[in-house]
Amino acid sequence: MSGLAAGALRRVILVRHGETAGQSSVRYYGATDVPLSDEGRAQVRAARDRIGGETFDAVWASTLCRSWESARILAPGHPIQLESDFREIDFGDWEGLTAEEIAEVDPAGHARWQAEGLDFTFPGGELRDALRARVGRGLDRIRATGVESVLVAVHKGVVRALLEMITGHTLAPGAPELGGVVHASRGPDGSWYTGRIGSDASVSEVGIGIPMESGPR
């Protein structure tokens, strides 16, 4: 059920959490449970302003605090469904390191990473296929609730995977930014598109059709 079949789901608002303590903007925090920083909370408040006026039937987040705190800021007073399968990928031995630190402590691994791209498995970390499989299970649970619209405040890799599974579209390299918002909507003919009405500025923001890439979460 985690393919392009939609069920009742017609509108999804995907938001990446904000900056964290320890700087998720430059460090590879995946499974590590780091909280939002003051800067990150400000980024999420800005995201809340961007989705002002939106309504949604449910709010979902991962069990990591940077995710559920973002959801709480985005939808104050709204019940939040925590989904463990929406956690970010585990970077294993590289958790918490910058790209520069990885190159220094594991130059051979860093070279393989650059050469293999999406085929690379992080040392001691999670397989990309395993990430996609569990995100798909989480998406199935959202669909099983029968909601038509949902706000999901999660992680970069999870936003990217969800958008691909729901719409078939792929985000531009590096997207979404911290506090970034991506809209996905299903038209009367059943096809999915990005943007609130399919032609707004968010279409250029998400860069449909450009291959996925890895990056800090």
N, C-alpha and C positions, 0 to 999 in steps of 0.2 A: 504493500500500500504506500510505500515511501517514494514511489516514482512520481510521475506528473499527474496521476489521478488526484482530484481535489476534494471530492466529497462536498460537504457544506462550506468548506473554507473558501472565502472569496477575497480577503484582504489581510495582508501581513505587514506589520511594521517591524523591521529589524534594526536594532540599535546596538552598536558596539559600546562597551563600557568605557569609562574615561581613564585618564592616566592614573597610575598607581604609585604607592610607596615603592621605591626601588626602580621606578621608571620603566613601565612596560613599553614605552615608546622606543627604547633601545635595548632592553633586556628580554631574553626569551623565558618569560614566565608562562608556563602552561598549567601544569598540575599544582604548582605552588600557590597557596591561598594568600595572596597579598591584597590589602585593602586599597580603596581609592585614596588618592592624595587630595589635598584641597584643590589643586589644579584640576584633577579629574572630576571632582564634584561640580566645579564650575563648568566643565565641558558637558557634563550630563544635563545640567540646568539649561545650558544653551540648546542642547538637543530637545529638551522638553519644550522650549519656546518654539522650535522648528515644527514640532508636531502639535502645537496648540490648536484646539478645535477638533482634533481627531477623537473618535470614539472607538472603543474596542470592547469585545466581550470578555476577554481574559488577558492576563499578564503572566508571562513565563520567564524564568531565569534559571541559570545553573546554580549548583550548590556552592560555588565559590563566591566569597563575599563581595568581590568587585563587580560581579554580575547582579546579585540580588540587591545590593545597595543602589546600583544604578537603576534597577527596576523600581525601587522604592522612591527614588527621586523623580523618576519619570511619571509615575502614577501614584502619587501620595494617597493613602487611604484605600487603595485597591488591593484585594487579595492577590498574592503572588504565588504561583505554582512553581515549586522548585523541581528541576529535572536534572538528575545526576548525569544523564547521558548527554547533556549540553555543556559539560566541562570542556575546557580547551584541551588540545593535544598535549600529551606528556613529552617534554623534550629530554627526558632521561638525564644522562650525565651532563647535559648542557643547560639544565634548568638554572635560570638566574644569570646566565652569562650574556655578554654582548657578543656580536659577531667578531669583534677584534679580539676579545678574550678567548673565544673558541679557536680562532686561528693560532693563538699563542700556545694554548694548553694542548690542543689536538690538531696540529697542522695537517696530518695525514687525513683525519676525519673531515676537516674543513675542506680539503682539496676534493675528496670524494663527494661531499655535499654540493660543491659548486659544479662538479662534473655531472652528477646524476640528477640533480634537480628534484622533481616530484617522485622519482624512483628511490630516493635516498631515505633510509630509516635512521632516525636519530639514535645514537648509541645509548642503549639501555632504555630507550623511549618507546612510544606507541607507534604502531603501524598506521599509516594514513588510511588504509582500508578499514582498519578497526575504528578509527575516528568516524569515518563516513557511515559505517554500519550502526554505530550507537546513536549518532545524530539522526539517522533515519528512523531508529526506534522511537526516539523522542518525538519526532515529527508525527509518526503514526499515533502516538498518544494524544497529541494535540488534535489531530483529525478525528480521533475516536470520541472526543468530547462533543462534537457536533457544532462547535462555535463557527461563526462566519468571519469574525475579525479578531486578530490577536496581536498583541505587542510582545516582542521577544527581545529581552535585553541580555546579550551574551557576549561572546568573544569573537575575535576576528576570524579565526578558522571556522567557527561554528556558523557565523553569519554567512560566510562564503559558501559553505556546504549546504546550508538551508536554502539559500537563494537558488543554487543550482538544482537542488532536488524539487523545489516548488515550481520554478519557472523555466528551468533549462538554460538560464542565462548565467554568465560568469563575470565576476567583478574584475575591474582593471587591476594590474599589479599594485600592491600597497593599500588597496581599498578593502574595507572602509577605514577611515582614519579614526583615532580615538574620539568617541562621542559622535561618530558618523551615523547617519540615518539612511536606510534604504527602504523604499516602499515597494511592495509587490501587490498587484491587483489582478483579479480574474474577470475578463470581459464576458458579455452575454453569450459569446460563442464558445466559452470555456477556455480560451487561450489566456496565458498569463503575460503580464508586462510589468515593467518597472515604472514607478511614478504614480502619483495619485490619480491622474486622468490620462496617463500614457504619453503625455507630450510636455510635461513640466521639466524644470531644470534638473531634477534628480536623475533623469535619464543620462545626461551628459556626465553627472557625477559618478555613476556606477560603471560606466564604460563596458556595456554589454559585449560579450564575445571575445574578450581578451583572456588568455590562459591564466590559471591560478598560479600563485607563487607563495613561497613561505616567507615568514617575517615575524617580528616580535608580536606577542599577543597581549 
